[in-house]
Structure formats: structure tokens, C-alpha cells
């Protein structure tokens, strides 16, 4: 019995030492993980601050540029509309004039034709 008691004590001692070593290794990895997470949080914070300081002016400039482009497009649209209405008026007047000239030519031709036919 004394031998089994010694074997049991040796097994429990080995188990205690192995458990202690495993706990120390896991604790070491946890400390390394916490250090890396702290560095990551610091980098994320710096990146957020950089984006906040750089992105706001960039977005403001982009917004101003879009307002300028919008104003240019509106002015161009108004110019195109006025040109379109001017062309429509010109074509309408040209059509009226050409119709009256053509009507006059046809009327004159028929009058001259009637004069020659009567004689």
C-alpha cells in the first residue's frame, strides 16, 4: 500500500506541476493578447481622429464643388431652353414666311396661267 500511496502522490504532484505550467502559458498568451488589443485600440483611435480631421474638410469641399456643378448645370439648362425656344420661334416664322411665299408663288402662277389660257 505504501507503494500505491507514493505513486498516487507522484501522480498528483505531476498533475499540479503540469496544471501550473499550462496556467502560466495560457496567462502569458492572455497578457500578449491584451497588449496587442491595446495597441490595436490605440491605432484605431488614431485612425479615427485622422479620418475625422481630414474627412470633414474633404466632404465640405466636395459639397461646395457639387453645388457649383449644380449651378453650372442649371445655367446651361436655362441657356439650352432659351436657345430651343429661339430656334422654335425662328423656325415657326420661317415656316410662316415660306408658306406665304410659296402660296404667293402658286397664286401668281395660277393667275398667269389663267391669263394665258383665256387668250
C-alpha positions in Angstrom: 0.0 0.0 0.0 2.8 2.3 0.6 3.9 1.9 -3.0 0.5 2.9 -4.3 0.4 5.8 -2.0 3.8 7.0 -3.3 2.6 6.5 -6.9 -0.6 8.5 -6.2 1.5 11.3 -4.6 3.8 11.4 -7.5 0.9 11.5 -10.0 -0.8 14.3 -8.1 2.4 16.2 -7.9 3.0 15.8 -11.6 -0.6 16.9 -12.3 -0.2 20.0 -10.1 3.1 21.0 -11.8 1.6 20.4 -15.3 -1.5 22.3 -14.5 0.6 25.2 -13.1 2.7 25.3 -16.3 -0.4 25.2 -18.5 -2.0 28.0 -16.5 1.3 30.1 -16.8 1.4 29.5 -20.6 -2.2 30.5 -21.0 -1.7 33.6 -18.8 1.3 34.6 -20.9 -0.8 34.3 -24.1 -3.6 36.3 -22.5 -1.1 39.1 -21.5 0.3 39.1 -25.0 -3.3 39.3 -26.4 -4.2 42.2 -24.1 -1.0 44.1 -25.1 -1.9 43.6 -28.8 -5.5 44.6 -28.3 -4.3 47.8 -26.5 -2.0 48.6 -29.4 -4.9 47.9 -31.9 -7.3 50.2 -29.9 -4.6 52.9 -30.0 -4.2 52.6 -33.7 -7.9 52.6 -34.4 -8.3 55.7 -32.2 -5.5 57.5 -34.2 -7.1 56.4 -37.5 -10.5 57.7 -36.4 -9.0 61.0 -35.3 -7.2 61.3 -38.6 -10.3 60.5 -40.6 -12.3 62.9 -38.6 -9.9 65.8 -39.1 -9.2 65.0 -42.8 -12.6 63.8 -43.9 -14.7 66.8 -42.8 -12.8 69.4 -44.9 -12.8 67.0 -47.8 -16.5 66.4 -47.6 -17.1 70.2 -47.3 -15.0 70.8 -50.4 -16.9 68.1 -52.2 -20.2 69.6 -51.2 -19.2 73.0 -52.4 -18.0 71.5 -55.7 -21.3 69.7 -56.2 -23.2 73.0 -55.5 -21.0 74.7 -58.1 -21.6 72.0 -60.7 -25.3 72.1 -59.9 -25.4 75.8 -60.6 -23.5 75.4 -63.8 -25.9 72.7 -65.0 -28.9 74.9 -64.1 -27.4 77.8 -66.1 -26.7 75.5 -69.0 -30.2 74.1 -68.9 -31.6 77.6 -68.9 -29.4 78.5 -71.9 -30.4 75.4 -73.8 -34.1 76.1 -73.1 -33.7 79.7 -74.3 -31.8 78.6 -77.4 -34.5 75.9 -78.1 -37.3 78.5 -77.8 -35.4 80.9 -80.1 -34.9 78.1 -82.7 -38.6 77.2 -82.4 -39.6 80.8 -82.9 -37.2 81.2 -85.8 -38.4 78.0 -87.5 -42.0 79.0 -86.9 -41.5 82.4 -88.5 -39.5 80.8 -91.4 -42.3 78.3 -91.9 -44.9 81.1 -92.0 -42.8 83.1 -94.4 -42.1 80.2 -96.7 -45.7 79.2 -96.7 -46.8 82.7 -97.6 -44.1 83.0 -100.3 -45.0 79.6 -101.7 -48.7 80.5 -101.5 -47.9 83.7 -103.3 -45.9 82.0 -106.0 -48.6 79.4 -106.6 -51.3 82.1 -106.6 -49.2 84.2 -109.1 -48.5 81.2 -111.2 -52.2 80.2 -111.4 -53.1 83.8 -112.2 -50.5 84.0 -115.0 -51.6 80.6 -116.2 -55.3 81.7 -116.3 -54.3 84.8 -118.2 -52.5 82.7 -120.9 -55.3 80.1 -121.0 -58.0 82.8 -121.6 -56.3 84.1 -124.7 
